[in-house]
Amino acid sequence: MEANEPRMQNQDTAPLMDPVLFSDDGGTFKPLKTVPAFSIHLLISTIISIVGICLAATWEPEKRCDAYFVMLYLRATFWVITYLFDHYVKREHDALRLNGYHDFHRDTAMQKGIPLHVVSLWNSMLLAVQALIHHYYGENFFVHCAAGWLSPVAYVTLFNVAENVVLAAIHGCYISKVRKFNKAAPPPDVLRGADSASGSLGLMQPEGNTAELLEKQADLIAYLRDHSNKLNQKLHQLQTSVHPVRIPQIP
């Protein structure tokens, strides 16, 4: 009985050996909630492309200039939406990194930033085309707005459809990765075993990248500091909630 008592004590105190790695979340996995945002962003791009095709194909020739400016307004609005979308996605990924998922954060770093770059590049190209059109047509610009399938609204629609195809490929790949990640619900990188943890903490591989190693160390330091702060807050709450018990003295 006495021999089993130390063993039971070791089992009870095992979770306390490394308290920073055991958060107050109870080990629950928090999925990355960016799939709806990427789906909505792609849907908006598709709707703008469909609107452009309808305007170029169905509007009367005398209204093609109006259709052209409608598409330009839609493009400007879409850039603002993309900027807000990019800010939201970055915030979600920063929270994911603080939760300890550094490898997946780096794996999707390029894909989450491409949409804003693509839309900005496309708008810059459209601005250049707009300048060329006005420079070439001059005062006859409003006459050439009604030039059938070679009208400016057709150019804008063609640019938007090409952009939509690029975004569909990027968004589809990203959504697939996030769904697999959420379905797998892996533990944080620092809890995936001794090999992964030690390698992430600072063991340099022969063919390793120094910049990547330093980035991993910085991410893990931020993760451990965040969990340490949470545990300190929880410990403070426990200390303030404990009331001293007075044992009555026996005369």
PLY file of the C-alpha trace (Angstrom):
ply
format ascii 1.0
element vertex 251
property float x
property float y
property float z
element edge 250
property int vertex1
property int vertex2
end_header
0.00 0.00 0.00
2.85 2.35 0.92
4.71 1.44 -2.29
1.71 2.41 -4.42
1.30 5.77 -2.68
4.35 7.48 -4.31
3.28 6.10 -7.67
-0.18 7.60 -7.27
1.34 10.91 -6.27
3.53 10.90 -9.37
0.48 10.27 -11.55
-1.43 13.09 -9.87
1.42 15.58 -10.32
2.36 14.51 -13.86
0.32 17.27 -15.56
2.09 19.80 -13.33
5.58 18.87 -14.54
5.21 21.19 -17.54
2.35 23.52 -16.63
2.90 25.97 -19.49
1.96 23.38 -22.07
-1.41 22.66 -20.49
-3.65 25.61 -21.21
-6.87 26.51 -19.49
-8.77 25.58 -22.64
-8.88 21.95 -21.55
-6.98 20.92 -24.69
-9.92 21.70 -26.97
-9.12 22.32 -30.63
-10.22 25.66 -32.07
-10.83 25.30 -35.83
-9.72 27.97 -38.28
-12.87 29.84 -39.34
-11.72 31.36 -42.64
-13.43 29.00 -45.11
-16.70 31.04 -45.19
-14.74 34.25 -45.78
-12.83 32.74 -48.71
-16.04 31.29 -50.14
-17.87 34.63 -49.92
-14.92 36.47 -51.45
-14.85 34.08 -54.40
-18.63 34.35 -54.76
-18.43 38.16 -54.96
-15.73 37.93 -57.63
-17.87 35.49 -59.62
-20.94 37.75 -59.34
-18.95 40.74 -60.63
-17.77 38.66 -63.60
-21.33 37.57 -64.39
-22.56 41.17 -64.10
-19.83 42.30 -66.50
-20.74 39.63 -69.04
-24.42 40.58 -68.83
-23.65 44.28 -69.23
-21.36 43.70 -72.20
-23.78 41.32 -73.93
-27.22 42.77 -73.23
-27.01 46.52 -72.70
-27.88 48.76 -75.60
-24.98 50.48 -77.45
-25.87 53.93 -76.16
-25.63 52.63 -72.57
-22.27 50.88 -72.89
-20.40 53.83 -71.40
-22.63 53.61 -68.33
-21.93 49.88 -68.15
-18.20 50.58 -68.32
-18.31 52.96 -65.37
-20.52 50.54 -63.43
-17.79 47.92 -63.80
-15.13 50.38 -62.63
-17.19 51.17 -59.53
-17.60 47.46 -58.86
-13.86 46.94 -59.20
-13.14 49.72 -56.69
-15.70 48.28 -54.26
-14.25 44.80 -54.68
-10.79 46.07 -53.73
-12.17 47.55 -50.49
-13.91 44.24 -49.73
-10.67 42.38 -50.44
-8.74 44.68 -48.11
-11.18 44.01 -45.25
-11.15 40.31 -46.11
-7.34 40.26 -45.95
-7.39 41.99 -42.55
-9.85 39.42 -41.17
-7.87 36.44 -42.50
-4.60 37.77 -41.06
-6.24 38.23 -37.66
-7.52 34.65 -37.67
-4.12 33.29 -38.69
-2.36 35.34 -36.02
-4.68 33.82 -33.43
-3.92 30.38 -34.86
-0.19 31.02 -34.51
-0.62 32.13 -30.90
-2.44 28.85 -30.25
0.71 26.99 -31.29
0.04 26.00 -34.92
3.16 27.58 -36.41
3.77 25.03 -39.18
0.29 25.39 -40.69
0.52 29.16 -40.34
3.71 29.17 -42.42
2.31 26.62 -44.87
-0.62 28.90 -45.76
1.18 32.25 -45.39
1.49 32.79 -49.14
-2.05 31.67 -50.05
-3.75 33.90 -47.48
-1.93 36.97 -48.80
-2.26 36.34 -52.55
-5.91 37.53 -52.99
-5.14 41.13 -51.98
-2.04 41.15 -54.19
-3.95 39.75 -57.17
-6.84 42.22 -56.87
-4.44 45.14 -56.37
-2.37 44.07 -59.39
-5.50 43.68 -61.55
-6.77 47.12 -60.54
-3.38 48.64 -61.35
-3.47 47.02 -64.77
-7.02 48.29 -65.34
-5.90 51.78 -64.34
-3.11 51.57 -66.92
-5.58 50.35 -69.58
-7.96 53.16 -68.62
-5.17 55.72 -69.10
-4.22 54.20 -72.48
-7.85 54.20 -73.65
-8.37 57.85 -72.77
-5.00 58.79 -74.26
-5.66 56.89 -77.49
-9.34 57.72 -77.98
-9.22 61.22 -76.55
-12.45 63.11 -77.14
-13.86 60.12 -79.07
-13.87 57.90 -75.98
-17.65 58.01 -75.54
-18.05 57.07 -79.20
-15.89 53.96 -78.81
-17.81 52.88 -75.70
-20.38 51.48 -78.13
-17.85 49.51 -80.19
-19.51 46.14 -79.62
-17.34 43.35 -78.20
-14.23 45.54 -78.43
-15.71 48.22 -76.15
-13.98 49.21 -72.86
-16.62 47.37 -70.82
-15.59 44.19 -72.64
-11.95 44.78 -71.65
-12.87 45.24 -67.97
-15.05 42.13 -68.04
-12.25 40.11 -69.63
-9.84 41.24 -66.91
-12.36 40.35 -64.20
-13.03 36.87 -65.60
-9.29 36.17 -65.77
-8.91 37.34 -62.17
-11.84 35.17 -61.12
-10.15 32.09 -62.58
-6.94 32.83 -60.66
-8.83 33.43 -57.41
-10.83 30.22 -57.88
-7.61 28.19 -58.09
-6.04 29.92 -55.07
-9.18 29.85 -52.92
-9.91 26.23 -53.80
-6.43 25.12 -52.72
-6.61 27.13 -49.50
-10.10 25.91 -48.58
-9.00 22.30 -49.13
-6.02 22.75 -46.80
-8.08 24.40 -44.06
-10.78 21.75 -44.20
-8.20 18.98 -43.86
-6.58 20.85 -40.99
-9.87 21.37 -39.15
-10.90 17.76 -39.73
-7.59 16.42 -38.40
-7.78 18.73 -35.34
-4.08 18.26 -34.53
-2.55 19.34 -31.23
-0.28 22.42 -31.18
3.17 21.92 -32.67
4.86 22.06 -29.29
2.77 19.10 -28.05
3.35 16.75 -30.99
6.14 14.79 -29.42
9.71 15.23 -28.37
11.17 15.22 -31.86
8.89 17.93 -33.19
9.13 20.05 -30.07
12.90 19.86 -29.78
13.37 20.54 -33.46
11.08 23.55 -33.31
12.72 24.87 -30.16
16.14 25.21 -31.66
17.93 22.07 -32.85
19.46 23.00 -36.18
19.22 20.41 -38.94
22.22 20.05 -41.29
20.24 21.39 -44.25
18.05 23.70 -42.15
17.23 27.31 -42.88
18.46 29.74 -40.22
15.73 32.30 -40.93
13.02 29.65 -40.64
14.56 28.36 -37.41
14.56 31.84 -35.88
10.95 32.33 -36.95
9.95 29.06 -35.28
11.73 30.06 -32.09
9.98 33.44 -32.04
6.58 31.80 -32.62
7.14 29.27 -29.85
8.34 31.93 -27.43
5.17 33.93 -28.11
3.06 30.78 -27.66
4.69 29.85 -24.35
4.50 33.43 -23.07
0.79 33.58 -23.89
0.04 30.34 -22.07
2.20 31.39 -19.14
0.19 34.60 -18.81
-3.07 32.64 -18.91
-1.86 30.29 -16.19
-0.69 33.21 -14.04
-4.13 34.79 -14.35
-5.79 31.52 -13.42
-3.47 31.10 -10.44
-4.26 34.63 -9.29
-7.99 33.92 -9.53
-7.55 30.77 -7.46
-5.56 32.64 -4.82
-8.18 35.37 -4.52
-11.03 32.84 -4.29
-9.45 30.76 -1.51
-10.53 31.76 1.99
-8.48 30.72 5.02
-10.14 28.10 7.21
-9.87 28.58 10.93
-9.74 25.42 13.00
-11.34 25.86 16.38
-8.97 25.25 19.24
-9.88 22.52 21.69
-9.67 23.81 25.25
0 1
1 2
2 3
3 4
4 5
5 6
6 7
7 8
8 9
9 10
10 11
11 12
12 13
13 14
14 15
15 16
16 17
17 18
18 19
19 20
20 21
21 22
22 23
23 24
24 25
25 26
26 27
27 28
28 29
29 30
30 31
31 32
32 33
33 34
34 35
35 36
36 37
37 38
38 39
39 40
40 41
41 42
42 43
43 44
44 45
45 46
46 47
47 48
48 49
49 50
50 51
51 52
52 53
53 54
54 55
55 56
56 57
57 58
58 59
59 60
60 61
61 62
62 63
63 64
64 65
65 66
66 67
67 68
68 69
69 70
70 71
71 72
72 73
73 74
74 75
75 76
76 77
77 78
78 79
79 80
80 81
81 82
82 83
83 84
84 85
85 86
86 87
87 88
88 89
89 90
90 91
91 92
92 93
93 94
94 95
95 96
96 97
97 98
98 99
99 100
100 101
101 102
102 103
103 104
104 105
105 106
106 107
107 108
108 109
109 110
110 111
111 112
112 113
113 114
114 115
115 116
116 117
117 118
118 119
119 120
120 121
121 122
122 123
123 124
124 125
125 126
126 127
127 128
128 129
129 130
130 131
131 132
132 133
133 134
134 135
135 136
136 137
137 138
138 139
139 140
140 141
141 142
142 143
143 144
144 145
145 146
146 147
147 148
148 149
149 150
150 151
151 152
152 153
153 154
154 155
155 156
156 157
157 158
158 159
159 160
160 161
161 162
162 163
163 164
164 165
165 166
166 167
167 168
168 169
169 170
170 171
171 172
172 173
173 174
174 175
175 176
176 177
177 178
178 179
179 180
180 181
181 182
182 183
183 184
184 185
185 186
186 187
187 188
188 189
189 190
190 191
191 192
192 193
193 194
194 195
195 196
196 197
197 198
198 199
199 200
200 201
201 202
202 203
203 204
204 205
205 206
206 207
207 208
208 209
209 210
210 211
211 212
212 213
213 214
214 215
215 216
216 217
217 218
218 219
219 220
220 221
221 222
222 223
223 224
224 225
225 226
226 227
227 228
228 229
229 230
230 231
231 232
232 233
233 234
234 235
235 236
236 237
237 238
238 239
239 240
240 241
241 242
242 243
243 244
244 245
245 246
246 247
247 248
248 249
249 250
